[in-house]
Amino acid sequence: FGLFGGFNFYQTPAAFEELLKKPDLTIENLLEQDCILPEIRNSNAELIKFLKKEQVIKLVEYVTIMPPEDADKNRGYKYPYVACDILCGDNRAIIEAFFPKKANIDSDDELNLTDNEVIFEDIANTDVLDKLFSFLESSESLNIALAGYFNKIIHALMNRDAIKLVKYFYGHREI
């Protein structure tokens, strides 16, 4: 609960609320905002609505795709850093982008590794995880900062839902 017994004294800046209402809002506009991380932590409803799977894939791309040589400072440093923090956060909507719901998938499922069957067939849409793990397939030289962000995201996903991530590994043995 903290010092004030669980009360949340954080107030969303009015300028951020206005930004969320813009019809031409982009993920880059959000990544440039200093208050994006507190808004994610506080589960700002409008922000969470905006962060659909397509936006989460863009966040993953900032962490897994090397910026071009002529990229500005934001693309080279700020966007990957903030994207990593967003993806590592404890926000259910973002976690569900990595592990979409299909059928009855519970984290409490027993993982029987002795079965010879493919055990990941119960999750149909793995686009976000596929994009994340495409980082390992890159033929470019390894960028140490992006590798660190990749590692941090994998660690966060293991902490959030290790069973589903292990199922993904077993369904994608080429990793």
SVG drawing of the C-alpha trace seen along z (x, -y; Angstrom):
<svg xmlns="http://www.w3.org/2000/svg" viewBox="-12 -20 40 59">
<polyline fill="none" stroke="black" stroke-width="0.4" points="0.0,0.0 2.8,-2.4 2.9,-5.5 -0.6,-6.6 -2.5,-3.4 -2.9,-2.7 -4.3,-6.0 -3.2,-7.0 -2.4,-10.7 -1.1,-10.7 -3.2,-12.8 -3.0,-12.5 -1.8,-15.7 -4.5,-17.4 -2.1,-17.7 -1.7,-13.9 -5.5,-13.4 -5.8,-15.7 -3.1,-13.9 -5.0,-10.6 -8.1,-12.1 -6.3,-13.1 -7.5,-11.0 -4.0,-11.0 -2.2,-9.7 0.8,-7.5 2.9,-5.3 5.8,-7.7 3.7,-10.6 3.2,-8.6 6.8,-7.5 7.9,-11.1 5.7,-11.9 7.5,-11.9 4.3,-10.7 3.8,-7.6 5.3,-5.1 3.2,-6.4 0.1,-6.3 0.8,-2.7 1.4,-1.8 -1.9,-3.4 -3.7,-1.6 -5.0,-4.7 -8.1,-3.4 -7.8,-5.5 -4.1,-4.6 -4.8,-0.9 -7.5,-1.1 -4.9,-2.6 -2.3,0.1 -3.8,2.8 -1.7,5.7 -0.6,3.6 0.8,0.9 2.5,3.5 4.2,5.0 5.5,1.5 6.9,1.3 8.6,4.7 10.0,3.5 11.7,0.6 13.4,3.1 14.3,5.7 15.1,3.8 18.3,1.8 17.7,-1.9 19.0,-3.2 22.4,-5.0 20.7,-8.3 18.0,-7.8 17.4,-10.7 18.2,-10.4 14.6,-9.4 14.6,-6.5 18.0,-5.4 17.8,-5.7 14.6,-7.0 12.0,-4.9 13.7,-1.5 14.3,-2.3 10.7,-3.5 9.2,-0.7 11.1,1.9 9.8,0.4 6.3,0.4 6.6,4.1 8.1,5.1 5.4,3.4 2.8,5.3 -0.1,4.4 -2.6,7.1 -3.5,5.6 0.1,5.7 0.7,9.2 -2.4,10.4 -0.9,9.0 2.0,11.5 -0.3,14.3 -3.7,13.9 -6.6,15.7 -7.9,18.6 -9.8,21.5 -9.1,22.1 -5.4,21.4 -4.5,21.1 -1.2,20.3 -1.9,23.2 -2.0,25.8 0.2,28.8 3.1,28.8 3.8,32.4 7.1,32.4 7.0,36.1 4.2,35.9 5.5,36.1 2.7,33.9 3.0,30.2 1.8,28.6 1.5,25.0 -1.4,25.6 -3.9,24.0 -2.6,20.5 -3.5,19.5 -2.0,16.1 1.7,15.6 2.4,12.6 3.9,10.5 6.0,13.3 7.1,14.1 8.2,10.5 10.0,10.5 12.0,13.7 12.8,12.5 15.5,10.5 17.5,13.8 17.3,14.3 18.9,11.0 22.0,11.2 23.2,7.8 25.8,7.5 24.4,7.6 23.5,4.3 24.3,4.7 21.6,2.2 18.9,3.9 20.1,7.3 19.7,6.1 16.2,4.8 15.3,8.2 16.7,10.0 14.7,7.8 11.5,8.4 12.0,12.2 12.7,12.1 9.5,10.1 7.5,12.5 8.9,15.5 7.9,13.9 4.4,13.1 3.5,16.4 6.3,18.9 4.0,21.8 2.8,20.1 6.3,19.0 7.6,22.5 4.7,23.8 5.7,21.2 9.3,22.5 8.1,26.1 6.0,25.0 8.9,23.2 11.8,25.4 13.9,23.5 14.5,20.9"/>
</svg>
